[in-house]
Amino acid sequence: MKTDALHENFKKLCSVHQYKCTAQRFAVYAYILGNKEHPDVDDVLKCVRKRIPSITRESVFRILMEFSDRGIIYRMDKIVNARFDGIARNHGHFICRECGAIQDFELPQDLPEPDNNPGFQADHVELRISGICAECAKKART
């Protein structure tokens, strides 16, 4: 997306979500929107500091959290710390966002390859679904 169109989209987004249109927010927004690598906070900080040397890690994190809380971007959790699974075949995982519990579920064994495969060869398929488990939902109701 061209910078002018990106900036216009950002201004609309700020208006809808009642954010101040700051250079820091725009730099984070522009980097995330133009990035397909699923960067972490430190990756975003490294890039944004090239444009805004004084920005802090805390500011980048806060902006990313604001954006993810409002559904502007998606925060991918439960990735950094390795978890191990005794089931090596393709299957899915439900991850409770409250307690962190992980539950397995079956996937169709004949899943199709993605239509837009950019040249990778898959050797494992995993579907992650996050939400609230039955136990946490029960606790929330009481």
MOMO-V509110 format. One record per pair of residues at least 12 apart in sequence whose C-alpha atoms are under 10 Angstrom apart, sorted by the first residue. I is the first residue (numbers start at 1). J is the second residue. If there is no record, write none. Layout:
I:J
I:J
This chain:
1:30
1:33
1:34
3:30
6:26
6:29
6:30
6:33
6:34
7:21
7:26
7:27
7:29
7:30
10:25
10:26
10:29
10:30
11:26
13:72
14:26
17:66
17:67
17:70
17:72
19:66
23:51
23:52
24:48
24:49
24:51
24:52
24:54
24:55
24:56
24:59
24:60
24:63
25:48
25:59
25:60
25:62
25:63
25:64
25:66
25:67
26:48
26:63
27:44
27:45
27:47
27:48
27:49
27:50
27:51
27:52
27:60
28:41
28:44
28:45
28:47
28:48
28:49
28:59
28:60
28:61
28:63
28:64
28:67
29:44
29:48
29:63
29:64
29:67
29:72
29:73
30:48
31:43
31:44
31:45
31:47
31:48
32:44
32:64
32:73
33:72
33:73
38:74
38:75
38:76
39:76
40:61
40:64
40:75
40:76
40:80
41:57
41:58
41:60
41:61
41:62
41:64
42:57
42:60
42:61
44:57
44:60
44:61
44:64
45:57
45:58
45:59
45:60
45:61
48:60
76:130
77:95
77:97
77:130
78:95
78:97
78:100
78:128
78:130
83:102
85:102
85:104
87:104
88:124
89:106
89:107
89:109
89:123
89:124
89:125
89:126
90:105
90:106
90:107
90:108
90:109
90:111
90:123
90:124
90:125
90:126
90:127
91:104
91:105
91:106
91:107
91:108
91:109
91:124
91:125
91:126
91:127
91:128
92:104
92:105
92:106
92:107
92:108
92:125
92:126
92:127
92:128
92:129
93:105
93:106
93:107
93:126
93:127
93:128
93:129
93:130
94:127
94:128
94:129
94:130
94:131
94:132
94:133
95:128
95:129
95:130
95:131
95:132
95:133
96:129
96:130
96:131
96:132
96:133
96:134
96:135
96:136
96:137
97:129
97:130
97:131
97:132
97:133
97:136
98:130
98:131
98:132
98:133
98:135
98:136
98:137
99:132
99:133
99:135
99:136
100:130
100:131
100:132
100:133
101:132
101:133
101:135
101:136
102:128
102:129
102:130
102:133
103:128
103:129
103:133
104:127
104:128
105:127
105:128
106:126
106:127
107:125
107:126
107:127
109:125
111:125
